[in-house]
């Protein structure tokens, strides 16, 4: 019999190809919680992205994952997962989610993403499940040349800050190595 799981939020961040997704999937598997759900936010726009999605699916094959593909409405996807009995949910990834939102509204402002991220955090706190979130750390390189690229970087950074503040655990992946940045009970404050 499955007993209720207390709400728990784990954020995994790092650069591109740092091993975030594999690490997040392993966290879920090591939790021994089932059923496990994977909320995929990636739009498949070309062959390269289709190949990435195929590799991600193959890595999870035979490991009792239920996949929900949802590019924008994370709250609805989370509700669906919980309605189907999810005890652990992996959202991969928030960076693509933000890209999807900005694609639909190129004027999306930082205050709006902050509000959505806070609403998402509040939603996660109500779930009877552990949720592992993946987000890229996109602000560690050069300042992008174009205004839209800078806005994307800022939106992603703001979202990451808000969810890290709410998370019980935060991990930073560097070259495939996970660094524990935060554990439950430590203070984390979002600054302007």
C-alpha positions as CSV (number, residue, x, y, z in Angstrom):
1,X,0.0,0.0,0.0
2,X,1.3,3.5,-0.9
3,X,1.4,5.9,2.0
4,X,1.2,9.6,1.3
5,X,4.5,11.3,0.6
6,X,5.1,14.7,2.2
7,X,5.6,17.5,-0.3
8,X,9.3,17.9,-1.1
9,X,11.0,20.1,-3.7
10,X,14.5,19.3,-5.1
11,X,16.1,21.7,-7.6
12,X,18.9,20.5,-9.9
13,X,20.8,23.2,-11.8
14,X,24.0,23.5,-13.9
15,X,25.3,24.3,-17.3
16,X,24.4,22.6,-20.6
17,X,25.5,19.0,-20.8
18,X,26.6,19.0,-17.1
19,X,24.7,15.8,-16.3
20,X,21.6,17.5,-14.7
21,X,19.0,15.2,-16.2
22,X,20.9,11.9,-15.5
23,X,21.5,13.1,-11.9
24,X,17.9,14.1,-11.4
25,X,16.7,10.7,-12.8
26,X,19.0,8.9,-10.4
27,X,17.7,10.9,-7.5
28,X,14.2,9.8,-8.4
29,X,15.3,6.1,-8.8
30,X,17.2,6.2,-5.5
31,X,14.1,7.5,-3.7
32,X,12.4,4.1,-4.3
33,X,9.1,6.0,-4.6
34,X,6.6,4.8,-7.2
35,X,4.8,5.6,-9.3
36,X,7.3,7.9,-10.8
37,X,6.3,10.5,-13.4
38,X,8.4,12.5,-15.9
39,X,7.0,15.8,-17.1
40,X,8.8,16.7,-20.3
41,X,8.7,20.3,-21.5
42,X,10.8,20.0,-24.7
43,X,9.1,20.9,-27.9
44,X,10.4,18.7,-30.8
45,X,11.1,21.2,-33.5
46,X,13.8,19.4,-35.5
47,X,15.7,16.1,-35.9
48,X,18.4,17.0,-33.4
49,X,15.8,17.6,-30.7
50,X,13.9,14.4,-31.7
51,X,17.1,12.5,-31.2
52,X,17.7,14.0,-27.7
53,X,14.2,13.1,-26.7
54,X,14.7,9.6,-28.0
55,X,17.9,9.2,-25.9
56,X,16.2,10.5,-22.8
57,X,13.3,8.1,-23.3
58,X,15.7,5.2,-23.9
59,X,17.5,6.0,-20.7
60,X,14.2,5.6,-18.7
61,X,12.9,2.6,-20.6
62,X,11.9,-0.3,-18.4
63,X,12.2,1.7,-15.2
64,X,8.5,2.3,-14.6
65,X,8.3,6.0,-15.7
66,X,5.0,7.6,-16.9
67,X,5.8,10.5,-19.2
68,X,3.6,13.5,-19.6
69,X,4.6,15.9,-22.3
70,X,3.6,19.5,-21.5
71,X,5.3,22.6,-22.9
72,X,3.6,25.4,-20.9
73,X,0.9,24.3,-18.4
74,X,3.0,22.7,-15.6
75,X,0.3,23.1,-13.1
76,X,-2.1,21.0,-15.2
77,X,0.6,18.4,-15.8
78,X,1.3,18.2,-12.1
79,X,-2.4,17.8,-11.3
80,X,-2.6,15.0,-13.9
81,X,0.4,13.2,-12.4
82,X,-1.0,13.4,-8.9
83,X,-4.5,12.2,-10.1
84,X,-2.7,9.2,-11.6
85,X,-1.1,8.4,-8.3
86,X,2.4,10.0,-8.6
87,X,4.6,9.8,-5.6
88,X,7.6,11.4,-7.3
89,X,7.7,13.7,-10.2
90,X,10.6,14.9,-12.4
91,X,10.1,18.1,-14.4
92,X,12.7,18.3,-17.1
93,X,13.3,21.1,-17.7
94,X,12.2,24.6,-16.5
95,X,14.6,26.3,-18.9
96,X,12.7,24.9,-21.9
97,X,9.4,25.7,-20.1
98,X,10.6,29.4,-19.9
99,X,11.7,29.3,-23.6
100,X,8.2,27.9,-24.5
101,X,6.5,30.7,-22.5
102,X,8.7,33.4,-24.1
103,X,8.1,32.0,-27.6
104,X,4.4,32.5,-27.0
105,X,4.9,35.9,-25.5
106,X,8.1,37.6,-26.5
107,X,7.3,40.5,-24.2
108,X,7.2,38.2,-21.1
109,X,8.7,40.3,-18.2
110,X,10.7,39.2,-15.2
111,X,7.8,40.1,-12.8
112,X,5.5,37.8,-14.7
113,X,7.9,34.9,-14.6
114,X,8.6,35.6,-10.9
115,X,4.8,35.3,-10.3
116,X,4.6,32.1,-12.3
117,X,7.6,30.6,-10.5
118,X,6.1,31.5,-7.1
119,X,2.7,30.1,-8.1
120,X,4.5,26.9,-9.2
121,X,6.4,26.7,-5.9
122,X,3.1,27.1,-4.0
123,X,1.6,24.3,-6.1
124,X,4.5,22.0,-5.4
125,X,4.1,22.5,-1.7
126,X,0.5,21.2,-1.9
127,X,1.4,18.0,-3.7
128,X,1.5,14.7,-1.9
129,X,4.7,13.9,-3.8
130,X,8.4,14.7,-4.1
131,X,9.2,16.9,-7.1
132,X,12.6,17.1,-8.7
133,X,13.0,20.2,-11.0
134,X,15.8,20.6,-13.6
135,X,16.9,24.1,-14.7
136,X,19.9,25.3,-16.6
137,X,22.3,27.8,-15.1
138,X,22.4,30.1,-18.1
139,X,23.9,33.3,-16.6
140,X,27.5,32.2,-16.0
141,X,28.8,33.0,-19.5
142,X,29.0,36.1,-21.6
143,X,26.2,38.7,-21.7
144,X,24.1,37.9,-24.7
145,X,24.2,40.3,-27.6
146,X,20.4,40.6,-28.2
147,X,17.7,41.9,-25.9
148,X,15.5,38.8,-26.2
149,X,18.4,36.6,-25.3
150,X,19.2,38.8,-22.3
151,X,15.6,38.7,-21.2
152,X,15.6,34.9,-21.5
153,X,18.7,34.7,-19.3
154,X,17.1,37.0,-16.8
155,X,13.8,35.1,-16.7
156,X,15.6,31.8,-16.2
157,X,17.8,33.3,-13.4
158,X,14.8,34.8,-11.6
159,X,12.8,31.5,-11.9
160,X,15.8,29.6,-10.6
161,X,16.3,31.9,-7.6
162,X,12.6,31.7,-6.5
163,X,12.5,27.9,-6.8
164,X,15.9,27.5,-5.1
165,X,14.6,29.6,-2.2
166,X,11.6,27.3,-1.9
167,X,13.4,24.0,-2.4
168,X,14.3,21.6,0.3
169,X,17.5,20.6,-1.6
170,X,19.5,22.3,-4.4
171,X,22.3,20.6,-6.4
172,X,24.7,22.2,-8.8
173,X,26.2,20.0,-11.5
174,X,29.6,20.8,-12.8
175,X,31.2,18.4,-15.3
176,X,29.0,15.6,-14.2
177,X,29.8,16.1,-10.5
178,X,26.9,17.1,-8.2
179,X,27.6,19.7,-5.5
180,X,25.1,20.0,-2.7
181,X,24.2,23.7,-2.5
182,X,21.3,23.6,0.0
183,X,19.7,21.1,2.3
184,X,16.4,21.4,4.2
185,X,16.5,24.0,6.9
186,X,19.1,26.3,5.4
187,X,18.1,29.9,4.7
188,X,17.9,31.1,1.2
189,X,16.6,34.6,0.2
190,X,15.8,35.9,-3.2
191,X,17.2,39.3,-3.9
192,X,16.1,41.9,-6.4
